[in-house]
Amino acid sequence: MSEEAEERRKLHFLLTHLCGISHPAWCTFHTIRTDAA
């Protein structure tokens, strides 16, 4: 796994964790961003 891919995985994990404890709108935004990418 490349260093960039590892960073993206960590970021995704962090955002997913935040999604579970923060405002639903952020979760929706993150999901849309992920689907678009």
ChimeraX attribute file (.defattr): number of C-alpha atoms within 10 A of each C-alpha:
attribute: neighborCount
match mode: 1-to-1
recipient: residues
	/A:1	5
	/A:2	7
	/A:3	8
	/A:4	9
	/A:5	10
	/A:6	11
	/A:7	11
	/A:8	12
	/A:9	12
	/A:10	12
	/A:11	12
	/A:12	14
	/A:13	12
	/A:14	11
	/A:15	16
	/A:16	15
	/A:17	12
	/A:18	13
	/A:19	18
	/A:20	11
	/A:21	9
	/A:22	12
	/A:23	10
	/A:24	11
	/A:25	10
	/A:26	14
	/A:27	18
	/A:28	12
	/A:29	12
	/A:30	16
	/A:31	15
	/A:32	11
	/A:33	10
	/A:34	10
	/A:35	8
	/A:36	7
	/A:37	6
